[in-house]
């Protein structure tokens, strides 16, 4: 019964969010603070520093810093194009069907993960939720990315 109520609540939440514009300040930032800040917050290294000693930072449960709108956009649009999409995806957009390495962290249950993934997709723009890396994405695809503040 609890699962049914939780599922109905998540569905209702998803429908309400779908009817309005998803923004960084109202939707993504609170979600990010709840699910991502511990590893990607202000004490995390910037991407260049992270890349210099990736294994040491990962062993310390740290990923690249994403604690501001500008820093997060870095992993969506440019220069680390599509990194957020590849890591948060549930596997439905990949050739091998494998979920991204951060998908599990979007929630404790599959319903919660799907609802939170939906928020990210609506924010980026579902047509822009692509797995391409820098150098693979076209200018037209890059220009379709929404990410309203």
Secondary structure, 3 states (H helix, E strand, C coil): CHHHHHHHHHHHHHHHHHHCCCCHHHHHHHHHHHHCHHHHCCCCCCHHHHHHCHHHHHHCCCCCCCCCHHHHHCCCCCCCCCHHHHHHCCCCCCCCCCCCCCHHHHCCCHHHHHHHHHHHHHHHCHHHCCCCCCCCCCHHHHHCCCCCC
